[in-house]
Amino acid sequence: DASLAEANSFSPSMPISPSSMINQYKFEDEPELRDLFITVDDPESHVTAIETFITYRVVTKTSRSEFDSSEYEVRRRYQDFLWLKSKLEEAHPTLIIPPLPEKFIMKGMVERFSDEFIETRRKALHKFLNRIADHPTLTFNEDFKIFLTAQAWELSSHKKQGPGLLSRMGQTVRAVASSVRGGVKNRPEMFTEMNDYMETFSQKINVLDKIAHRIYKEEREYFNEMKEYGPIHTLWSASEEDIADSLKGVASCIDKCCKATEKRMAGLSENLLPIIHEYVLYSEILMGVLKRRDQIQGELDSKVDALANRKAEKDLITEEIGKLEDKVECANNALKADWDRWKQNMQYDMRSAFTNVAENNLHYYEEVKHTYSYQCYYFIDYFSEEVNGLYI
């Protein structure tokens, strides 16, 4: 969309080859050497009297000095990942925490605990942890380290040391109070522009998500129908000796088209749908981050108002204002740095996803074109024999 062209900062020049476009795009802050490698694999089903759940093996290899060992292997369930995400949001309220897959991924397309569902979730959890590992701040979070290294009973014990009920209630009350006060008075223009950008981005990415899922659904329906045509022509050839070869040739062509379509569907489900939907979730996360930044700003604004209206306790309020000003500055700097990094990642992911789709489509149409040329030959041969038979 033209309205997002300037905001996205995409280059107007299009390289000749889709692959060359990806090769030309490099991260400015991409680290030369990684020191933390994480793999999520080996899903395992657990059935108890109360519930059924899946655990995943998390293998970590690192050369960091703060780790006691160079390799760890633990098992984690989805609830553990949720706990980690909440702890990261609590510790870094204005950093962009990567999204987790929803409780039910691709609802209506896969069944819970099916192999497809489990594999889709495993890939998403793997990406979640590696995005954290690649983040310049989140990667050094203590809860993240505990998540990667602690055994199940140790993690369970650590979870119980979280903030108490009164502390959580206090945070909730402050958040509600901030929202009730209305808009932020002194919000910098930069964050107003971020908010406007995210509102537009959210609308666009949600439309893209719906279109991509509709395309995938139509492609699957087309594939399912095509699968029936090949066997029909094969059976038909058994009762038509004169044109048996032509019918078998048509069946073979349809089978090749089926395989090409199946490969194209796999490309959509692996390279496009997850990326687009991940950024649907990112749009929700970004809106939440901006709200938390505004809450911190709102708390500062309320103290400034209190100082103007009160003469007593002036020194105490002034001290609180100084602390809140530092807090707002830290929040602003964290969000500004993470915003630039997120946009760079988003642009790279979108370019990669759509370039992969374009290349897959090129391969698909070349293959189908080649197949249909043979199919036309068989049809011509078939109709020629029919016409000759009628003429005779």
C-alpha positions as CSV (number, residue, x, y, z in Angstrom):
1,D,0.0,0.0,0.0
2,A,1.3,3.4,-1.0
3,S,0.4,4.9,2.4
4,L,2.9,2.6,4.1
5,A,5.7,2.9,1.5
6,E,7.4,5.9,3.1
7,A,7.0,4.6,6.7
8,N,8.3,1.2,5.8
9,S,11.4,2.7,4.1
10,F,11.4,0.1,1.4
11,S,13.7,0.7,-1.5
12,P,11.7,1.7,-4.7
13,S,14.2,-0.1,-6.9
14,M,13.5,-3.7,-7.5
15,P,16.5,-6.0,-8.2
16,I,16.1,-8.4,-11.2
17,S,16.3,-11.5,-9.1
18,P,14.2,-12.1,-5.9
19,S,17.1,-13.9,-4.4
20,S,19.5,-11.0,-5.1
21,M,17.1,-8.7,-3.2
22,I,17.5,-10.8,-0.1
23,N,21.2,-11.0,-0.5
24,Q,21.5,-7.3,-0.8
25,Y,19.6,-6.7,2.5
26,K,21.8,-6.9,5.6
27,F,21.2,-6.1,9.2
28,E,23.3,-3.2,10.4
29,D,23.5,-4.6,14.0
30,E,23.8,-8.2,13.0
31,P,26.3,-9.8,15.4
32,E,29.3,-11.4,13.8
33,L,29.6,-14.2,16.4
34,R,26.8,-15.8,18.3
35,D,27.4,-17.2,21.7
36,L,24.0,-18.7,22.5
37,F,22.3,-21.4,20.4
38,I,18.8,-22.8,21.3
39,T,16.9,-25.7,19.7
40,V,13.3,-26.7,20.5
41,D,12.5,-30.2,19.4
42,D,11.3,-33.7,20.4
43,P,7.7,-33.0,21.4
44,E,6.4,-35.6,23.9
45,S,2.8,-36.2,25.0
46,H,1.9,-36.6,28.7
47,V,-1.4,-37.9,29.9
48,T,-2.5,-37.6,33.5
49,A,-5.7,-38.0,35.4
50,I,-6.2,-34.3,35.2
51,E,-4.9,-33.2,31.9
52,T,-3.1,-34.0,28.6
53,F,-0.2,-31.8,27.6
54,I,2.9,-31.7,25.4
55,T,6.4,-31.0,26.5
56,Y,9.3,-29.9,24.3
57,R,13.0,-30.5,24.7
58,V,15.0,-27.3,24.9
59,V,18.7,-27.7,24.2
60,T,21.0,-24.8,24.8
61,K,24.6,-24.5,23.8
62,T,26.6,-21.4,24.9
63,S,30.1,-20.1,25.5
64,R,29.0,-17.3,27.9
65,S,30.9,-17.1,31.2
66,E,27.7,-16.5,33.3
67,F,26.5,-20.0,32.5
68,D,27.9,-22.9,34.6
69,S,28.0,-25.3,31.7
70,S,28.3,-25.1,28.0
71,E,25.3,-27.2,27.2
72,Y,21.9,-27.7,28.9
73,E,18.9,-29.9,28.1
74,V,15.5,-29.4,29.8
75,R,11.9,-30.1,29.0
76,R,9.3,-27.3,28.9
77,R,5.5,-27.2,28.4
78,Y,3.6,-24.3,26.8
79,Q,2.7,-22.8,30.2
80,D,6.4,-22.4,31.0
81,F,6.8,-20.3,27.8
82,L,3.9,-18.2,28.9
83,W,5.5,-17.7,32.3
84,L,8.8,-16.6,30.6
85,K,7.0,-14.1,28.4
86,S,5.1,-12.6,31.4
87,K,8.4,-12.2,33.3
88,L,10.1,-10.5,30.4
89,E,7.2,-8.1,30.1
90,E,7.3,-7.4,33.8
91,A,11.0,-6.7,33.8
92,H,11.1,-4.8,30.4
93,P,7.7,-3.1,30.0
94,T,8.7,-1.0,27.0
95,L,10.8,-3.6,25.1
96,I,9.1,-5.5,22.3
97,I,8.8,-9.1,23.6
98,P,8.5,-11.6,20.7
99,P,5.0,-13.2,20.4
100,L,4.2,-16.7,21.5
101,P,1.9,-18.9,19.3
102,E,-1.7,-18.7,20.5
103,K,-3.3,-21.5,22.6
104,F,-4.8,-22.9,19.5
105,I,-2.8,-22.2,16.3
106,M,-4.6,-21.9,13.0
107,K,-8.0,-22.6,14.5
108,G,-10.2,-24.6,12.2
109,M,-7.3,-25.8,10.1
110,V,-5.7,-28.3,12.4
111,E,-6.8,-30.4,15.4
112,R,-5.3,-29.9,18.8
113,F,-2.5,-32.4,19.5
114,S,-2.4,-33.5,15.9
115,D,1.1,-33.9,14.4
116,E,0.6,-30.8,12.3
117,F,-0.5,-28.7,15.3
118,I,2.4,-29.9,17.4
119,E,5.0,-29.2,14.7
120,T,3.6,-25.8,14.0
121,R,3.8,-24.9,17.6
122,R,7.3,-26.4,18.0
123,K,8.5,-24.1,15.2
124,A,6.9,-21.1,16.8
125,L,8.4,-21.8,20.2
126,H,11.8,-22.4,18.6
127,K,11.6,-19.0,16.9
128,F,10.3,-17.3,20.2
129,L,13.4,-18.4,22.2
130,N,15.8,-17.6,19.4
131,R,14.4,-14.1,18.9
132,I,15.0,-13.6,22.7
133,A,18.5,-15.0,22.4
134,D,19.3,-12.6,19.6
135,H,17.9,-9.5,21.4
136,P,20.7,-7.3,22.9
137,T,18.9,-6.9,26.2
138,L,16.4,-9.7,26.7
139,T,19.1,-12.3,26.1
140,F,20.7,-11.4,29.4
141,N,17.5,-11.6,31.5
142,E,17.9,-13.8,34.6
143,D,14.5,-15.5,34.2
144,F,15.5,-16.4,30.6
145,K,18.7,-18.0,31.9
146,I,16.7,-19.9,34.5
147,F,14.2,-21.0,31.9
148,L,17.0,-22.5,29.7
149,T,19.0,-24.2,32.5
150,A,16.7,-25.1,35.5
151,Q,15.3,-28.6,35.9
152,A,11.5,-28.9,36.1
153,W,11.3,-28.8,39.9
154,E,13.8,-25.9,40.1
155,L,11.7,-23.9,37.7
156,S,8.5,-24.7,39.6
157,S,10.2,-23.4,42.8
158,H,11.4,-20.3,41.1
159,K,7.9,-19.5,39.7
160,K,6.6,-19.4,43.3
161,Q,9.0,-16.5,44.1
162,G,7.1,-14.1,41.8
163,P,5.5,-10.8,42.9
164,G,2.8,-11.2,45.6
165,L,-0.9,-10.6,45.2
166,L,-0.8,-7.1,46.7
167,S,2.0,-6.1,44.4
168,R,0.2,-7.3,41.3
169,M,-3.0,-5.6,42.5
170,G,-1.0,-2.4,42.9
171,Q,0.2,-2.6,39.4
172,T,-3.3,-3.2,38.1
173,V,-4.7,-0.3,40.0
174,R,-2.1,2.1,38.7
175,A,-2.7,0.9,35.1
176,V,-6.5,1.4,35.5
177,A,-6.0,4.8,37.1
178,S,-3.7,5.8,34.2
179,S,-6.3,4.7,31.6
180,V,-9.1,6.5,33.4
181,R,-7.2,9.8,33.4
182,G,-7.4,9.8,29.6
183,G,-4.8,10.7,27.0
184,V,-1.2,11.6,27.9
185,K,-0.6,15.3,28.0
186,N,3.1,15.5,27.2
187,R,3.6,12.5,24.9
188,P,6.5,13.2,22.5
189,E,5.6,13.5,18.8
190,M,7.7,10.4,18.0
191,F,5.5,8.1,20.1
192,T,2.3,9.6,18.6
193,E,3.8,8.8,15.1
194,M,4.6,5.3,16.3
195,N,1.0,4.8,17.5
196,D,-0.4,6.0,14.2
197,Y,2.0,3.8,12.3
198,M,0.9,0.7,14.4
199,E,-2.8,1.4,13.9
200,T,-2.3,1.4,10.1
201,F,0.1,-1.5,10.2
202,S,-2.3,-3.5,12.3
203,Q,-5.1,-3.0,9.8
204,K,-2.9,-3.9,6.8
205,I,-1.3,-7.0,8.4
206,N,-4.7,-8.3,9.5
207,V,-6.1,-8.0,6.0
208,L,-3.0,-9.7,4.6
209,D,-3.5,-12.5,7.2
210,K,-7.1,-13.1,6.1
211,I,-6.1,-13.1,2.4
212,A,-3.2,-15.5,2.9
213,H,-5.5,-17.9,4.8
214,R,-8.2,-17.7,2.2
215,I,-5.6,-18.4,-0.6
216,Y,-4.3,-21.4,1.3
217,K,-7.9,-22.7,1.9
218,E,-8.8,-22.3,-1.8
219,E,-5.5,-24.0,-2.8
220,R,-6.3,-26.9,-0.5
221,E,-9.8,-27.3,-2.0
222,Y,-8.3,-27.2,-5.5
223,F,-5.7,-29.8,-4.5
224,N,-8.3,-32.1,-3.0
225,E,-10.5,-32.0,-6.1
226,M,-7.5,-32.5,-8.4
227,K,-6.5,-35.6,-6.5
228,E,-9.7,-37.3,-7.5
229,Y,-9.3,-36.7,-11.3
230,G,-6.1,-38.8,-11.8
231,P,-7.5,-42.1,-10.5
232,I,-10.7,-41.5,-12.4
233,H,-8.8,-41.3,-15.7
234,T,-6.8,-44.4,-14.7
235,L,-10.0,-46.4,-14.1
236,W,-11.5,-45.0,-17.3
237,S,-8.5,-46.3,-19.3
238,A,-9.3,-49.9,-18.2
239,S,-12.6,-49.8,-20.0
240,E,-11.4,-47.9,-23.1
241,E,-8.7,-50.0,-24.8
242,D,-8.4,-47.8,-27.9
243,I,-7.6,-44.6,-25.9
244,A,-6.1,-46.2,-22.9
245,D,-2.7,-44.7,-23.4
246,S,-4.1,-41.2,-23.8
247,L,-6.1,-41.5,-20.7
248,K,-3.2,-42.8,-18.7
249,G,-1.1,-39.9,-20.0
250,V,-3.7,-37.4,-18.8
251,A,-3.8,-39.2,-15.4
252,S,0.0,-38.9,-15.2
253,C,-0.1,-35.2,-16.0
254,I,-2.8,-34.6,-13.3
255,D,-0.7,-36.5,-10.8
256,K,2.3,-34.2,-11.6
257,C,0.2,-31.1,-11.2
258,C,-1.1,-32.5,-7.9
259,K,2.5,-32.9,-6.6
260,A,3.4,-29.4,-7.8
261,T,0.4,-27.9,-6.1
262,E,1.2,-29.8,-2.9
263,K,4.7,-28.4,-2.9
264,R,3.3,-24.9,-3.5
265,M,0.9,-25.3,-0.5
266,A,3.8,-26.4,1.7
267,G,5.6,-23.2,0.7
268,L,2.6,-21.1,1.8
269,S,2.2,-22.9,5.1
270,E,5.9,-22.9,6.0
271,N,7.1,-19.5,4.6
272,L,4.2,-17.1,4.4
273,L,1.3,-17.9,6.8
274,P,3.5,-18.2,10.0
275,I,5.4,-15.0,9.2
276,I,2.3,-12.9,8.5
277,H,0.4,-14.2,11.5
278,E,3.5,-13.6,13.7
279,Y,3.3,-9.9,12.8
280,V,-0.4,-9.9,13.5
281,L,0.6,-10.9,17.0
282,Y,3.4,-8.4,17.0
283,S,1.0,-5.6,16.2
284,E,-1.0,-6.4,19.3
285,I,2.3,-6.5,21.4
286,L,3.4,-3.1,20.0
287,M,0.1,-1.5,20.9
288,G,0.5,-2.9,24.4
289,V,4.1,-1.6,24.7
290,L,3.0,1.9,23.6
291,K,0.2,1.8,26.2
292,R,2.6,0.9,29.0
293,R,4.9,3.7,27.9
294,D,1.9,6.1,28.2
295,Q,1.1,4.7,31.6
296,I,4.6,5.6,32.8
297,Q,4.3,9.1,31.2
298,G,0.8,9.5,32.8
299,E,2.2,8.7,36.2
300,L,4.8,11.4,35.8
301,D,2.1,13.9,34.6
302,S,0.0,13.2,37.6
303,K,2.9,14.0,40.0
304,V,3.7,17.2,38.1
305,D,0.0,18.2,38.5
306,A,0.1,17.3,42.2
307,L,3.2,19.5,42.7
308,A,1.4,22.4,41.1
309,N,-1.6,22.0,43.3
310,R,0.1,21.3,46.6
311,K,2.4,23.4,48.7
312,A,2.9,20.9,51.4
313,E,5.1,17.8,50.8
314,K,6.7,19.8,48.0
315,D,10.2,18.3,48.5
316,L,8.8,14.7,48.6
317,I,6.8,15.2,45.4
318,T,9.8,16.8,43.7
319,E,12.0,13.8,44.6
320,E,9.3,11.4,43.2
321,I,9.1,13.5,40.0
322,G,12.9,13.2,39.5
323,K,12.7,9.4,39.8
324,L,9.7,9.3,37.4
325,E,11.5,11.5,34.9
326,D,14.4,9.0,34.9
327,K,11.9,6.2,34.5
328,V,10.2,7.8,31.5
329,E,13.6,8.6,29.9
330,C,14.7,5.0,30.3
331,A,11.3,3.7,28.9
332,N,11.5,6.1,25.9
333,N,15.1,5.2,25.1
334,A,14.4,1.4,25.4
335,L,11.3,1.7,23.1
336,K,13.1,3.9,20.5
337,A,16.0,1.5,20.2
338,D,13.7,-1.6,20.1
339,W,11.4,0.1,17.6
340,D,14.2,0.6,15.0
341,R,15.3,-3.0,15.5
342,W,11.8,-4.4,15.2
343,K,11.1,-2.5,12.0
344,Q,14.4,-3.8,10.5
345,N,13.5,-7.4,11.4
346,M,9.9,-6.9,10.1
347,Q,11.1,-5.6,6.8
348,Y,13.6,-8.4,6.4
349,D,11.0,-11.1,7.3
350,M,8.4,-9.7,5.0
351,R,10.9,-9.4,2.1
352,S,12.0,-13.0,2.7
353,A,8.5,-14.4,3.0
354,F,7.1,-12.7,-0.2
355,T,10.3,-13.4,-2.1
356,N,10.1,-17.1,-1.2
357,V,6.4,-17.1,-2.3
358,A,7.3,-15.4,-5.6
359,E,10.1,-17.9,-6.3
360,N,7.9,-20.9,-5.4
361,N,5.2,-19.6,-7.7
362,L,7.8,-19.3,-10.6
363,H,8.9,-22.9,-10.1
364,Y,5.2,-24.0,-9.8
365,Y,4.1,-22.3,-13.0
366,E,7.1,-23.5,-14.9
367,E,6.5,-27.1,-13.8
368,V,2.7,-26.9,-14.5
369,K,3.3,-25.3,-17.9
370,H,5.7,-28.1,-18.9
371,T,3.2,-30.7,-17.6
372,Y,0.2,-29.1,-19.4
373,S,2.1,-29.1,-22.7
374,Y,2.2,-32.9,-22.4
375,Q,-1.4,-33.0,-21.2
376,C,-2.5,-31.1,-24.3
377,Y,-0.7,-33.6,-26.5
378,Y,-2.6,-36.5,-24.9
379,F,-5.9,-34.6,-25.3
380,I,-5.2,-33.9,-28.9
381,D,-4.3,-37.5,-29.4
382,Y,-7.4,-38.6,-27.6
383,F,-9.8,-36.3,-29.6
384,S,-8.0,-37.2,-32.9
385,E,-8.8,-40.9,-32.3
386,E,-12.4,-40.1,-31.4
387,V,-12.9,-37.9,-34.6
388,N,-11.2,-40.6,-36.8
389,G,-13.5,-43.2,-35.2
390,L,-16.6,-41.2,-36.0
391,Y,-15.4,-40.5,-39.6
392,I,-14.8,-44.1,-40.3
